[in-house]
Amino acid sequence: LGWPDRVPGVAKPCDWSTSSSWSFEPLDETTFPAVTLCRHAGTTGGTAPAALNAANEVCVQAFLDGRLEFARIVDTVAEVVDAHPFRERPTLVEVLETETWARAHAQGMTSGRP
């Protein structure tokens, strides 16, 4: 969050000269809904990952520009993925068309909207 500077008091830096243990917990999909959305697009295949990626890029830029609340990014990307004209076995041209469509659709959804 503070890149390139460290945020003080958040955590100690890793000391790679000593051994340490890490524990991994099950993913909280309620807290991290983007993971579920990405998994769904990946397992659906076809043009879904291209639509997701293009919409995400537009939504993140809209957030950075102050046109979209951070908490709306995932929902907006999901709406674009759900609405896109899905193709199961796309050609490269169809993937590029999907990206163009998804960018335009996401842009329309985020124009002038916080």
N, C-alpha and C positions, 0 to 999 in steps of 0.2 A: 504493500500500500504506500510505502514511503519511498519507493525506488527512485533514484539510486541510493538513497540514504537508508540506514537501518532505523526502524521505529524503536525508540528506547523502551526497555522493560518488557517487550513482548515475549521474547525467548532468548535463551543463550545461543550464541553461534555454535555450530557443530565443531567439535574438536576431533578431527579425523585421526589424531595420533593416539587416541584411546578408544577402547571398545565401549560400545553402548548398546542398549537394546531398544527396539521400537516395537510398539504394539499396534496392530491394525484392527479396526472395528468394522462391523458391517456398514455399508453405505446407507446413510439416511436419505432415502429418495424424496422424502417430503422437504427436507432442507435443501437438497440439491436436485431440483427437478430437471435441470438441463441434461444430466447424465441419462435419465430415463428417456428423454426426448431424442438424444443422440443415439442411444441403443436402438430405439424404435426405428429411426431413420436408417441406421446401418443394417438392421435385420430385414427391413422392408426392401432395401436395395433400390435398384432402378434409379430413378431421378431424385428420390427422396433426400439422399445425402447432399446432392448439389443444391437443391432448394434450401435445405437447412443451412448450409454454409453461406450461401449468398444472402439469405435473409438475416442471418446472424451478423454478418459484416455490416450490413446497412443499419441494423438495430443498435449495434455497439457504437457506430458513428453517430447515430441519432442521440444516443445517451450522452456521448462526449460533447455533442453540440447543444445539449440541454433541451432536446425535443422529445425525449422519451425517458421516463423514470426507469431506474435500474431494475426495479422489481417487475417491470412490464416487458423486459427483453424476452424472456423465455416464452411467455404467453403469446407475444406477437410473432415470434419465430414459429411457434407451433401452429398458429393460425395460417401462416403462409404455407407451411409444409402441408397442412391439411387441405388447403385450397388449390394447391398447384396441380396442373394437368399431368398426372402421374404417367410415366412410361416405364414398363417393366424391364425391357431390354433396349435401352436407348443407344443411339449412335452418338458419336462425339458431337455432331451438330445438334442433336436433340438435348444433350447435356448442357451445351452452351446456351441453347434457347431457354432451357429451364432456368439457368442462372440469371439470364437477362430478365425473364418474366418475374422470378422471385425478387430480384433487386427492385424492379419497378413496383411490384405489389407492396413490398415492405416500405419502400420510399413513400408510396401513397398513404400507407397506414400510419407513418410516423411524421408526416409533414404537419408542422404546426401543432403537434400534440405532445404535452408533457407526460 
